[in-house]
Amino acid sequence: MAADTQTTVQHTDYALLVGLGMFGHQIGLFEALDQVRFPGRMYKRAPQRKLRELLAALAAGYRSL
């Protein structure tokens, strides 16, 4: 007996970020960003992590951080 399967579709405005993140990973974008050295103190996150968050916010269309 085959189990009934049901597909749930969820709509989101941020689905494109998944694709952009996967593409960035494939081309080595995140590894390259980790190599960037710039002054910045490490409070909770490293400056390179803050740069990743900035790029994600820009891709998501945030108007302010």
Distance bins in CASP14 RR format, pairs under 12 A and 6 or more apart:
PFRMAT RR
TARGET T0000
AUTHOR 0000-0000-0000
RMODE 2
METHOD distances of the structure
MODEL  1
9 15 0 0 0 0 0 1 0 0 0 0 0
12 18 0 0 0 0 1 0 0 0 0 0 0
12 60 0 0 0 0 0 1 0 0 0 0 0
13 59 0 0 0 0 0 1 0 0 0 0 0
13 60 0 0 0 0 1 0 0 0 0 0 0
13 61 0 0 0 0 1 0 0 0 0 0 0
13 62 0 0 0 0 0 1 0 0 0 0 0
14 20 0 0 0 0 1 0 0 0 0 0 0
14 21 0 0 0 0 0 1 0 0 0 0 0
14 56 0 0 0 0 1 0 0 0 0 0 0
14 57 0 0 0 0 0 1 0 0 0 0 0
14 59 0 0 0 0 1 0 0 0 0 0 0
14 60 1 0 1 0 0 0 0 0 0 0 0
14 61 0 0 0 0 1 0 0 0 0 0 0
14 62 0 0 0 0 0 1 0 0 0 0 0
15 21 0 0 0 0 0 1 0 0 0 0 0
15 22 0 0 0 0 0 1 0 0 0 0 0
15 59 0 0 0 0 0 1 0 0 0 0 0
15 60 0 0 0 0 0 1 0 0 0 0 0
16 22 0 0 0 0 0 1 0 0 0 0 0
16 23 0 0 0 0 0 1 0 0 0 0 0
16 56 0 0 0 0 0 1 0 0 0 0 0
16 59 1 0 0 1 0 0 0 0 0 0 0
16 60 0 0 0 0 1 0 0 0 0 0 0
16 61 0 0 0 0 0 1 0 0 0 0 0
17 23 0 0 0 0 0 1 0 0 0 0 0
17 24 0 0 0 0 0 1 0 0 0 0 0
17 52 0 0 0 0 0 1 0 0 0 0 0
17 55 0 0 0 0 0 1 0 0 0 0 0
17 56 1 0 0 1 0 0 0 0 0 0 0
17 57 0 0 0 0 0 1 0 0 0 0 0
17 58 0 0 0 0 0 1 0 0 0 0 0
17 59 1 0 1 0 0 0 0 0 0 0 0
17 60 1 0 0 1 0 0 0 0 0 0 0
17 61 0 0 0 0 1 0 0 0 0 0 0
17 62 0 0 0 0 0 1 0 0 0 0 0
18 24 0 0 0 0 0 1 0 0 0 0 0
18 25 0 0 0 0 0 1 0 0 0 0 0
18 56 0 0 0 0 0 1 0 0 0 0 0
18 59 0 0 0 0 0 1 0 0 0 0 0
18 60 0 0 0 0 0 1 0 0 0 0 0
19 25 0 0 0 0 1 0 0 0 0 0 0
19 26 0 0 0 0 1 0 0 0 0 0 0
19 56 0 0 0 0 0 1 0 0 0 0 0
19 59 0 0 0 0 1 0 0 0 0 0 0
20 26 0 0 0 0 0 1 0 0 0 0 0
20 27 0 0 0 0 0 1 0 0 0 0 0
20 29 0 0 0 0 1 0 0 0 0 0 0
20 30 0 0 0 0 0 1 0 0 0 0 0
20 52 0 0 0 0 0 1 0 0 0 0 0
20 55 0 0 0 0 1 0 0 0 0 0 0
20 56 0 0 0 0 1 0 0 0 0 0 0
20 58 0 0 0 0 0 1 0 0 0 0 0
20 59 1 0 1 0 0 0 0 0 0 0 0
20 60 0 0 0 0 1 0 0 0 0 0 0
20 61 0 0 0 0 0 1 0 0 0 0 0
21 27 0 0 0 0 1 0 0 0 0 0 0
21 28 0 0 0 0 0 1 0 0 0 0 0
21 29 0 0 0 0 1 0 0 0 0 0 0
21 30 0 0 0 0 1 0 0 0 0 0 0
21 52 0 0 0 0 1 0 0 0 0 0 0
21 55 0 0 0 0 1 0 0 0 0 0 0
21 56 0 0 0 0 1 0 0 0 0 0 0
21 59 0 0 0 0 1 0 0 0 0 0 0
21 60 0 0 0 0 0 1 0 0 0 0 0
22 28 0 0 0 0 0 1 0 0 0 0 0
22 29 0 0 0 0 0 1 0 0 0 0 0
22 30 0 0 0 0 0 1 0 0 0 0 0
23 29 1 0 0 1 0 0 0 0 0 0 0
23 30 0 0 0 0 0 1 0 0 0 0 0
23 59 0 0 0 0 0 1 0 0 0 0 0
24 30 1 0 0 1 0 0 0 0 0 0 0
24 31 0 0 0 0 1 0 0 0 0 0 0
24 32 0 0 0 0 1 0 0 0 0 0 0
24 33 0 0 0 0 1 0 0 0 0 0 0
24 52 0 0 0 0 0 1 0 0 0 0 0
24 55 0 0 0 0 1 0 0 0 0 0 0
24 56 0 0 0 0 0 1 0 0 0 0 0
24 59 0 0 0 0 0 1 0 0 0 0 0
25 31 0 0 0 0 1 0 0 0 0 0 0
25 32 0 0 0 0 0 1 0 0 0 0 0
25 33 0 0 0 0 0 1 0 0 0 0 0
25 52 0 0 0 0 0 1 0 0 0 0 0
27 33 0 0 0 0 0 1 0 0 0 0 0
28 34 0 0 0 0 1 0 0 0 0 0 0
28 35 0 0 0 0 0 1 0 0 0 0 0
29 35 0 0 0 0 0 1 0 0 0 0 0
29 36 0 0 0 0 0 1 0 0 0 0 0
29 48 0 0 0 0 0 1 0 0 0 0 0
29 51 0 0 0 0 0 1 0 0 0 0 0
29 52 0 0 0 0 1 0 0 0 0 0 0
29 55 0 0 0 0 1 0 0 0 0 0 0
29 56 0 0 0 0 0 1 0 0 0 0 0
29 59 0 0 0 0 0 1 0 0 0 0 0
30 36 0 0 0 0 0 1 0 0 0 0 0
30 48 0 0 0 0 1 0 0 0 0 0 0
30 49 0 0 0 0 0 1 0 0 0 0 0
30 51 0 0 0 0 1 0 0 0 0 0 0
30 52 1 0 0 1 0 0 0 0 0 0 0
30 53 0 0 0 0 0 1 0 0 0 0 0
30 55 0 0 0 0 1 0 0 0 0 0 0
30 56 0 0 0 0 0 1 0 0 0 0 0
31 48 0 0 0 0 0 1 0 0 0 0 0
31 52 0 0 0 0 0 1 0 0 0 0 0
32 48 0 0 0 0 0 1 0 0 0 0 0
32 51 0 0 0 0 0 1 0 0 0 0 0
32 52 0 0 0 0 0 1 0 0 0 0 0
32 55 0 0 0 0 0 1 0 0 0 0 0
33 46 0 0 0 0 0 1 0 0 0 0 0
33 47 0 0 0 0 1 0 0 0 0 0 0
33 48 1 0 1 0 0 0 0 0 0 0 0
33 49 0 0 0 0 1 0 0 0 0 0 0
33 50 0 0 0 0 0 1 0 0 0 0 0
33 51 1 0 1 0 0 0 0 0 0 0 0
33 52 1 0 0 1 0 0 0 0 0 0 0
33 53 0 0 0 0 0 1 0 0 0 0 0
33 54 0 0 0 0 0 1 0 0 0 0 0
33 55 1 0 0 1 0 0 0 0 0 0 0
33 56 0 0 0 0 0 1 0 0 0 0 0
34 46 0 0 0 0 1 0 0 0 0 0 0
34 47 0 0 0 0 0 1 0 0 0 0 0
34 48 1 0 1 0 0 0 0 0 0 0 0
34 49 0 0 0 0 1 0 0 0 0 0 0
34 51 0 0 0 0 1 0 0 0 0 0 0
34 52 0 0 0 0 1 0 0 0 0 0 0
35 48 0 0 0 0 1 0 0 0 0 0 0
35 51 0 0 0 0 0 1 0 0 0 0 0
36 46 0 0 0 0 0 1 0 0 0 0 0
36 47 0 0 0 0 1 0 0 0 0 0 0
36 48 1 0 0 1 0 0 0 0 0 0 0
36 49 0 0 0 0 0 1 0 0 0 0 0
36 50 0 0 0 0 0 1 0 0 0 0 0
36 51 1 0 0 1 0 0 0 0 0 0 0
36 52 0 0 0 0 0 1 0 0 0 0 0
36 55 0 0 0 0 0 1 0 0 0 0 0
37 46 0 0 0 0 0 1 0 0 0 0 0
37 47 0 0 0 0 1 0 0 0 0 0 0
37 48 0 0 0 0 1 0 0 0 0 0 0
37 51 0 0 0 0 0 1 0 0 0 0 0
38 46 0 0 0 0 0 1 0 0 0 0 0
38 47 1 0 1 0 0 0 0 0 0 0 0
38 48 0 0 0 0 1 0 0 0 0 0 0
38 50 0 0 0 0 0 1 0 0 0 0 0
38 51 0 0 0 0 1 0 0 0 0 0 0
39 47 1 0 0 1 0 0 0 0 0 0 0
40 46 0 0 0 0 1 0 0 0 0 0 0
40 47 1 0 1 0 0 0 0 0 0 0 0
40 48 0 0 0 0 1 0 0 0 0 0 0
40 49 0 0 0 0 0 1 0 0 0 0 0
40 50 0 0 0 0 1 0 0 0 0 0 0
40 51 0 0 0 0 0 1 0 0 0 0 0
41 47 1 0 0 1 0 0 0 0 0 0 0
41 50 0 0 0 0 0 1 0 0 0 0 0
42 48 0 0 0 0 1 0 0 0 0 0 0
42 49 0 0 0 0 1 0 0 0 0 0 0
42 50 0 0 0 0 1 0 0 0 0 0 0
43 49 0 0 0 0 0 1 0 0 0 0 0
43 50 0 0 0 0 1 0 0 0 0 0 0
44 50 0 0 0 0 1 0 0 0 0 0 0
44 53 0 0 0 0 0 1 0 0 0 0 0
45 51 0 0 0 0 1 0 0 0 0 0 0
45 52 0 0 0 0 1 0 0 0 0 0 0
45 53 1 0 0 1 0 0 0 0 0 0 0
45 54 0 0 0 0 0 1 0 0 0 0 0
46 52 0 0 0 0 1 0 0 0 0 0 0
46 53 0 0 0 0 0 1 0 0 0 0 0
47 53 0 0 0 0 0 1 0 0 0 0 0
47 54 0 0 0 0 0 1 0 0 0 0 0
48 54 0 0 0 0 0 1 0 0 0 0 0
48 55 0 0 0 0 0 1 0 0 0 0 0
49 55 0 0 0 0 0 1 0 0 0 0 0
49 56 0 0 0 0 0 1 0 0 0 0 0
50 56 0 0 0 0 0 1 0 0 0 0 0
50 57 0 0 0 0 0 1 0 0 0 0 0
50 65 0 0 0 0 1 0 0 0 0 0 0
51 57 0 0 0 0 0 1 0 0 0 0 0
51 58 0 0 0 0 0 1 0 0 0 0 0
51 65 0 0 0 0 0 1 0 0 0 0 0
52 58 0 0 0 0 0 1 0 0 0 0 0
52 59 0 0 0 0 0 1 0 0 0 0 0
53 59 0 0 0 0 0 1 0 0 0 0 0
53 60 0 0 0 0 0 1 0 0 0 0 0
53 62 0 0 0 0 0 1 0 0 0 0 0
53 65 0 0 0 0 1 0 0 0 0 0 0
54 60 0 0 0 0 0 1 0 0 0 0 0
54 61 0 0 0 0 0 1 0 0 0 0 0
54 62 0 0 0 0 1 0 0 0 0 0 0
54 64 0 0 0 0 0 1 0 0 0 0 0
54 65 1 0 0 1 0 0 0 0 0 0 0
55 61 0 0 0 0 0 1 0 0 0 0 0
55 62 0 0 0 0 0 1 0 0 0 0 0
55 65 0 0 0 0 0 1 0 0 0 0 0
56 62 0 0 0 0 1 0 0 0 0 0 0
56 65 0 0 0 0 0 1 0 0 0 0 0
57 63 0 0 0 0 1 0 0 0 0 0 0
57 64 0 0 0 0 1 0 0 0 0 0 0
57 65 1 0 1 0 0 0 0 0 0 0 0
58 64 0 0 0 0 0 1 0 0 0 0 0
58 65 0 0 0 0 1 0 0 0 0 0 0
END
